[in-house]
């Protein structure tokens, strides 16, 4: 069995490194050190690389004495962790033994990324002529800091600020000014060229993740025990989300009051000709604390799209305010912008809508409190029923297991189609953020480390690895197989061609490509279902793939020295892919893109 393990107290580090000045040259933080941040540290005109397993501890303070890591518009961050080696941002005082609870939030600031993607408005509610480029500054950041530490927004929706993967941000949210706390993860004008996945924000005293405009997409994200909203967007964010999780906790103090699962704002002022602002979210699981907030609050001219999701534990389901009511079907839109379909609402039907809004909100201009036809329309496939999740305890008693039970309607209800031609979304056959077999929170999150998850959620998986070198003939396909048992497992699969020249292979395959199939034995004869494919490994995931190769001990595909050997061949055409694979029997098919022939090394690595 292979099991993931979190980074706990007692680890041995080579040094404590103090970081007190801005980062202006390319810098790497390594996992054998602990980095101690104090003040507002900005990455300007440089790239900050953070190795898997690195711990960053941040000093307490408020106002001008607060601590935050800021990635400026000219900076980048590549923080690539793994399930067994997450990157952790936490408070200086955190004992790192899992003993801190949600009440310890507000112990430092947060992580702020500033990009060059568009905004539709600014926080001061100014009006702009069509065509004007809007920029803004982060609320509460001291004005004595240079603009690089504060300004975001621009014209590039494809802007790239780097990679965040398997990153846990804990106990932040210190106050910068009156009613202005730092979010756990602030994304200001961040573009869709940025890769963000597997992010945990635990016990942040303000919003966990907030998008201020931009186009960045986020997959596998959890907001746990925050002091305000879980996922908050405004100023024209138009991105995608999938596998989003919210867990509402107790009211810890007057500065720590959980609110909405999703609070979605469009713009602070109405500027003609600009995007309204709204995201498209599939497979969310929002578990409220039972006492406060709404699962979804939509306002300020925003729209929202939620599909194939689960909402439970809330006193109110949906709160749509008058300025966003126009986005409901029948209220003036030729296309439905508020699109909430194929979801499970697990609470009393009487609480589905907030009841004190304007009477122009409902379908056809009726009041949503009286006429719930908007969500109740049969064509929208929303259901009010028990979600039958394995466990939703919100205390550290090992009772949080949001996977659907085998008889859960999340596994049998009708599902909304994924956007046609959109390959970013992972197409799954269930509602909510979890399959019945895989709790992807296990191992790398504070929820796992501190005992919030059920023991069964931390069960490992068994993998039969492989590494084989074969000859691919001209126009031929070579097939090899592997098996995963015991649950979901994170793997890297490679088909190495040109780089084999460094291993004295005389005729490596010039341009291999791979297709991965899962065997479905429920039909006769068994069917092959494609679950992945890869061609050239140098693409938008290059940073993560390179870090993964280093982490699992695979020889590099770029020019580098590895274990005393020089690998000089420039190899951009070998194929590599990472992903989560459920229990099953798989085959890898390798062919040549150009129809050529040669030798190829096929490898499967356990990333866990």
N, C-alpha and C positions, 0 to 999 in steps of 0.2 A: 504494500500500500504506500502511496505517496501522499503526504499530507502537507498543507501549507502551514507556516508558522509566522506569527507576527514578531516584530522587533521589540523585545521586552527589556526591562531593566537588567543590568548585569552584563550587557555586551561590552566588549573591550574596544576602546578607541585609541588611535595613535596620539591624537592631540585634540585640544580644545582651541578652536580658531575664532578669534574675535573679528567681526565684520562691522566696521563703524563708518566707512566711507563708500561713496558710490563706486560701482563697477564699470570701468570704462575700457577695459581690454578683455578679450575672450578669457573666460575663467572656468575652471572645473572644480566643483566640490565633490569630494570623494567620501565613500561610505566608512572609511576608517577614521574619520574625524567627526566631531560635533561642531557645528557652526553656530556661533552666538551673535545674533543681530541686535543692534541697538540703534534706534532712530529710524528715519526714513531713508532706506537704502534703495537707490535707483540704478538700474542697468541702462546705460546710455551708450549707443553706438557700439554695442558689443553683445556677445552671446554668453549666457550663463548656462553651463551644463551641470546637471546634478545627477550623480550616479544613483542607481538603485540601492535602497537601504540607508540612504543618508538621512540624518536627523538635523533639523534646523530649529534651534531654540531661540525665542524672541523675547526681549526685555519688556517688562510692564511699563505702562505710562499712558497718559492721556494728553489730548491737545497737541501742543507743539513738541511734547516729549514722548509721543506715541511711537511705536515701532511697526513698520510695514516694509514689505519687499515690493518694489514697484518696477515693473518692466515697461520702459518708456516706448514711444512710437518708433524709436530707432534701435531698440534693444530686442533681444530674443531670449527665451528660456526653453531649454530642452531638459525636462525633468521626467525621465522614463523609469518608473519603478516596475515591480512585478508582484504577483500575488504573495510570494514568500519574502519579498524585500521591497515594501512600499517606501516611498519618500514621505517623511513626516515633518510638518511644520507645527510647532506647538509652543506653549509658554515656557519661559525660562524656569519657572517654578514647578513645572509638571514633573512629578517623581518618576514618570514613565513605568509605572507598575500596574496601571489599570485602575487605580483607586480613586481617581478624580471623577466626579459626576457632573451633570449638566450645570449645577450651580457655580462651577468654576469658570464659566465663560467670562468674557470681558478682561482676560488676563494679558492680552497683547492686541495688536492690530489685525492685519490680514494680508492676503496676497492680492495685488492689484496689477492688472495687465491693461495697457493702453495701446490701442491700435489706430489704424487709418481708414477704417470702414465707415460708411455713411451713418449720419444721425438725421432724424427728422425735426428735431427741436433741441432747445437747451433748457437747463433747469431754471433759468431766469424768466422763461416764458416770453422771450423776444420773438418778434415776427420777422420773417426773412422772405425776400423776393425769390421767386422761382429761379433756380440755377445757382443760388448762393451756397458756398460750401460752409456747413455748420460745424463748428468745433465747440468743445465745452471743457470745463475743468472739474476734477473730482471734488465733490462736496466735502468741506472740512479740511482738506489738505492745506497746510499753512501756506499763505501767499508769499512768504519769504523764500520758499523753495523755488528753484528754477522751473520754467514752464515744462521742461522735459519730465518733471515729476508729477505734473498735474493735467496736461492737455491731452485730449483724445478726440477722434473723429476725423473724417476726410472723405475721399472719393473712391477708395479701392475696396470693393466687397470681397476680393480674393486675398486681402492682406494676410500675411503669415507672421504670427508672433511666436511660433515654436510649437512645442509639444508638452502636454501634461498628461501623464498616464500613471495610474496607481499612486495617487497623491492623497494623503490624509491631512486635512487642515483642522486643527483642534484648539478650542478654548479661546478664540479671538473675539473681536468686536469692540475694542476699547473706544471710548468716546473721543472724537476729534473736536467737536464743538457742541453747543446746545442742540440736542435732537439730531446729531450727525455722528453716527457710529460707523465703524468700518465693517463692510461685509466680509464674510469669510473669504469668498472669491469674487472680486470685482472685475467685470469684463467691460471696459469702456471702448466702444468702437472697434471691437476685435473682429477680424475678418475670418471668412470660412477656410482660408488656407491654414489656420491654426487647428491643431488636433487636440481635442480634450476628451478624455474618457477615463472611467474608473476614478472618480473624484468623491471624496467624503469630506463633508464639513460637519464637525461635531461640536455642539455647545457654543455656537457663535451668538453673541448677545444681540446682533442685528440680523439682517437677512443672511441666509447661508450663501446663495449664489445670486448675484444680480447682474443683469445685462443692461447696459446703457447704450442703446442702438447697436449697430454692427450686424454681422451676419454669421457669427461663429455657431457651429453645431456642437452639441454636447451629448455624449452617450454614456450610459452607466454612471449615474450620479446620485448621491444620497445626501439629503439634508436631515440631520438627526439632532433633535433637542435644541433647536435654535430659538432665539429670543424674539423673532419677528416672522417674516415670511420665508418660505422654503426656496421657491424659485420665483424671482421677481424680474420682470422685464419692462422697460419703458424706452422712450426716446427713439422708437422705431426699430427695435430689434426684429429682424426677419430671418430666423434661423430654424434649425430642426433639433428636436430632442427625442431620445428614446431610452427606455429603461431608467426613468426618473423615480426616486423613492423619497417620500417625506415621512418622518416619524415625529409626532408631536409629543413634547414632554411637559412636565409640570411647570407652573409659574414659580421660578426660583426666587425672584425678587422684583422690585418695581421696574427695573431696567431689562427684565428678562421675561417678556410675555409672548408666548407663541401666538401666531396669528394665522395667516392663510397658507394653505399648501402651495397654491400658485396665485400671486398677485400680478395682474397683467394690465399695464398701462400703455397707451398708444403714443401720445405726445403731450407735452406740457403747454403747447400753443398750437393753433390750427394754421398750418402753412400750406397754401394752395400748391398742388402739384407734387406733394411729397408722399412717400409711403405712409400708410396709416400706422403700421407697427403691429406685429403679432407673429406668433410662432406656430409651428406644426409639431405636436407631441404625440407619439405613440407609446403604448405600454408603460404608463405610469402606475405606481401604487402609492397612494397618499393615505396615510393613517393618522388621523387627528388625535388630539388628546381628550376629546369628548366634551370639552368645555368652552373652547374659544375658536374664533375664526370661521372661515368657510373653506371648503375644499378648493374652490375657484372663486376669485374675485376679479371681474373684468370691468375696466373703467377707462376714462380719459381717451375715448374714441378708439380704443384698441379692439382687435379681434383676437380670437383664440381658437385653435383646433386641437381637440383631444379625442383620440380614438383608441379603442381596445385597452381601456384602462380600468382601474379599480379604485374606488373612493370609499373609505370606511372610517368610523370613529369621529364624525364631525357633527356639530350641532346644526350646521347649515351646509347644504350641498353647493349651490351656485348663487352667487350674488353678481348680477349684471346691472351696472349703473346706467342712468339715462343716456349719457353721451355715447355709450357703447351699445345701447339697445337698438340703435339704428342698424347694427350689423346682423341682427337676427333675421332669419328668413321672413319675408312678408312686410318688413318695415322699411322698404325703400331700396334694398340692395338687389341688384339683378343676379348677383352670385352670393351664395351664403358664405359670409366671412366667419361668423361664429358657427363653428361646425363641431358639434359635440355628439359623437355617435359611437354605438357599439361598446358602451361602458357599463360597468356594474356599480350601482349606488347602494351601498350596504348600510342603510339606516331607514328610519321612518319616512315614508313618502311625504308626510306633511312637512318635513323639514327640507325638502329638496330645494326650495327656493327661499331666498331672503325676501321678507314680506313688506319692506317699507320703501320700495323704490317707486319711481315715476310710473304713471299708468300708461306710458307709451311703449312699454318694454316687450310685451308678448307678441306672439305671431298674430299678424293682422291687426296690431295696435291694441290688443287687450292686455290686461294686467297679469303678469306672470304669477302673482300670488293667488289669483283666482282661476287662471286658465294656464295650465301647465302643458299645453299642447306642444310647445317647442321641444322639450326633451321627451315627452311622452308619446310623440308621434311614432307609430309603429315602424315607419320607414327609417327612423333613426336608430332603432335596435338598442336603445338604452333599457336596462332592466333594473328594477328595485327589488333586490333579493340578497340573501346571505351569500357572501363571497366564498365562504368555507375555506379560509386560509388556515394553515397549520398552527399559527399562534401570533397574536399581536400584543403581547405584554409590552408595556413601555417602561418597565423597570429592569434593573440588571439582575434578572432572575433566570436567565437562560430561556425565556419564553417568547422571544421574538423570532418567528419563522414565517415569513410572508409568502412562502410557496403554497400554491393551491393544493388542497387534498385531492385524492383521486376522483372524488365525486363532486368536485367544485364545478360550478357552471363556467368558470373561467376557461376550462378545458373543452367545453362543448358548445358554448354560445356562438352565434354567428359573429364573424369578424369583419371589420372594415378592410377593404383592400388597401395595400400600400400604394403610394404614388407610382403610377406607371413610369417605368424607365428610370426611377430614382434608385441607384445602387447603394446609397449611403445607409438606408434603413436595412436592418437585419430582419428578414421575413420569418416570423415565428407564428406558431399555431395556437396561441393562448392569449388571454387578456391579462393585463398587469405586467409587472417588471420581472417576474420570475416564472420559470418552468417548474414543474412538480419535482424535478430531480436536481436542480442546480440553484443553490443560494450563493450568488456571485459576491455577496458581502463577506463570505467566510475567508479568514486568514489574513487579510490585509487591512481591515478597517479597525478603528477603535471599538466599534460595536462588537467585533469578534474578540479583540484582546481583553475587553473589560467585562465580558460575560453576559452581554445582552442577547446574543444569538443562542439558539438551541444547540445542544451537543451534536445532534444529527446534522446540523448545517455545516459542521466542520469535518464531516466524513470525507476521507480522501478518495482518490480514484487510482485504479491500477492500469498501467500502460505497458503494452508490449512494444518496445522501441525497435527501430530498424536503421540500418545503414548498409546500403548495397550499391555496388558499382556495376553498371550494365552498359551494353552497346545498343544504341538506337540506330537502326538501319534507315536508309533514305525513305522517307514517306511512311515510316512505321510508327507504332505506338508500343511502348513498354508499360506493363502494369505490375505493380507490387501492392501488397496489402498490409494492413495493421489493424489491431483491435484495441478498443478502450473498454474497460469494465469498471463497475463500481461507482459510476457517476461522471459528471462533466470534468474535462481536463483541458488545460491550456497547452497548446502545442505550437511549435514552429516546424514547418515542412519546407525543405529546400530541394531543388534540382540544380546541382552545380555543374557547369560546363567549362567555360574558358579558364577559370581559376585552377582547374586541374593541371594546367601547364606547369604551375609552380610545384606540383607533386610528381613531375616528370612523366605525366601522361602525354603520349605523343599525338593523340588525335581527339581532343575533347570536343564535345558537341558545342557548336558556336552559339546557339540561341535556343535553349530549352524552355518549354512552357509546361505547366502542370495543371491538371484538373483533378479534383478530389470528389469522390462519390461515396455515399452512405448506402449500404445494402438494406433494403426494406424486405424483411422476411414475412411480413404479414400478408403478402400477396403471393400468388403462384402463377408463373415462376417468380422468384425474388426480383425486385426492381432496383435499379441503380438510380439514386437521386443525387444530382450534383449539389454539393454544399460549398464549393470554393474553387477558385482558379487563380493562377498567377502567371505573369510573364516576366518582364524585366523587373528586378527588385529595386532599381533606382527610380522611385516615384515619390508621391506625396508622403509615403510612410518610411522613407529611407532612414530617417533619424531613429525611429523606433525599431526598425528591423536591424540596423547596425548595433544598437544597444542590446537587443535581444541575443544576437549572435555572440556578443562578448559575454553576456550574462550566463549563457548555457555552455560556454566553452567551445563554441564552434570556431573554426579558423575563419578569418575575415575575408570578405569578398573585395574589399577595397585594398589599395596598396598599404601594407602595414607589416610590422614585425610581430610574430606570434610564437610564444614559447621558444624564443631563440632562433626562429627561422624567418627569413625575409620572404614575404609574399608580394612579388613585384608586378604581377599581371593586373592590368586594369580590367575588371570584370563588372560590367553594368548589365549584362544580358542574362545572367543566371536568374532563376526564379526562386522566390521565397514568399511565404505567407505565414501569418500567425492567426490564431483564433481559438475559440472554445469548442471542444468536440464532446458531445454526449456519448454515453455508453453505446457501442455499436461496432459493426464491422465495416471498415473503410478500404477503398482502393485508391491508389494514386496512378494516374495515367500521365506519362511523359511523352511528348512529341517534340519535333523541331519546328520552330516557326517558319524557317526558310526551306524546309524539306530536306535538309542536309542530314549527314550521319556523323556519329562519333560516340565517345564514351561520356557518361553522365553519372554523377554520384547523387543518389536519392537518400535523403536523411529525414528522420522524424525525431525531434528533440522535445523533451518535457520542459516546459517553461516554469512549471511549479517546482 
